[in-house]
Amino acid sequence: MIDGTFDVKAKTPLGKKAGKLVLVTSGETCDADLTIAGKTKHLTGTLDGETVTFCGSVHLPFPIGNVEYTLSGTVTGDVLSGTCRTKKFSFDVEGTRVA
């Protein structure tokens, strides 16, 4: 089961980031709320078996600006593992189910 709340960590080009990710699936759709540094971003993605994929953009500080990304991952038991990819960089995302 993918649904749940996860403590997540990532080593991004802007440093280590930690937060919470809440996943809720419905058919082939997955909604997520990602909270990092007190800010929450809502994501809507697709579900293919045990793999969830989100695509979107985020505005990063100067000189980076807007960045298009694809975040794809799987949940195995209580462990979330995934990768965030952009045109210029990629980084791994890890998480542990807390609820």
C-alpha positions in Angstrom: 0.0 0.0 0.0 1.3 3.4 -1.0 -1.0 5.6 1.1 0.5 7.1 4.2 2.6 9.8 5.8 6.4 9.6 5.4 9.3 11.4 6.9 11.4 12.2 3.9 15.0 13.2 3.3 16.9 14.4 0.2 20.4 15.7 -0.6 19.6 18.4 -3.1 21.9 20.7 -4.9 20.7 23.4 -2.4 21.7 21.2 0.6 20.0 18.5 2.7 16.3 18.8 3.0 13.9 17.0 5.3 10.1 17.1 5.5 6.9 15.2 5.5 5.1 13.6 2.5 1.4 12.5 2.7 0.3 10.2 -0.1 -3.3 9.4 -1.0 -4.1 7.2 -4.0 -7.4 6.8 -5.9 -7.3 4.5 -8.9 -4.4 5.5 -11.1 -4.0 9.0 -9.5 -1.9 9.9 -6.4 -2.3 13.2 -4.5 0.5 14.3 -2.2 1.2 17.1 0.2 5.0 17.7 0.6 5.9 20.0 3.5 9.5 21.2 3.8 10.8 24.2 5.8 7.2 25.1 6.9 5.9 25.3 3.3 3.5 22.8 1.7 3.2 22.0 -2.0 0.3 20.0 -3.3 1.3 17.5 -6.0 -1.0 15.4 -8.3 0.6 12.4 -10.0 0.0 9.1 -11.7 0.2 5.6 -10.2 1.5 2.6 -12.3 1.5 -0.5 -10.1 3.7 0.4 -7.1 5.4 3.4 -8.8 4.1 6.9 -8.4 5.3 9.8 -10.6 4.8 13.5 -10.2 5.8 16.2 -12.7 5.8 19.9 -12.2 7.9 23.0 -11.6 9.3 24.9 -8.7 10.8 28.3 -8.3 14.2 28.3 -6.8 16.3 31.3 -5.6 18.4 33.3 -8.0 20.3 32.4 -10.2 18.3 29.2 -10.7 14.7 30.4 -11.2 12.0 28.0 -12.4 12.9 24.3 -12.6 10.8 21.6 -14.3 11.1 18.3 -12.4 9.9 14.7 -12.5 9.8 12.9 -9.1 9.3 9.1 -9.3 9.4 6.6 -6.6 8.1 3.4 -5.0 6.9 2.3 -1.6 8.0 -1.1 -0.3 6.5 -1.8 3.1 7.3 1.2 5.2 10.1 2.5 3.0 9.8 5.1 0.2 12.6 5.5 -2.3 12.7 7.7 -5.4 14.6 10.0 -7.6 13.9 13.7 -8.6 15.2 14.6 -12.0 15.6 18.0 -13.8 17.4 19.0 -16.9 20.5 20.0 -14.9 20.6 17.7 -11.8 19.0 14.7 -10.1 19.0 13.5 -6.5 17.6 10.6 -4.4 14.7 10.9 -2.0 14.2 8.5 0.9 11.4 8.2 3.3 10.1 6.1 6.2 6.3 5.6 6.9 5.3 7.3 10.2 1.5 6.8 9.8 
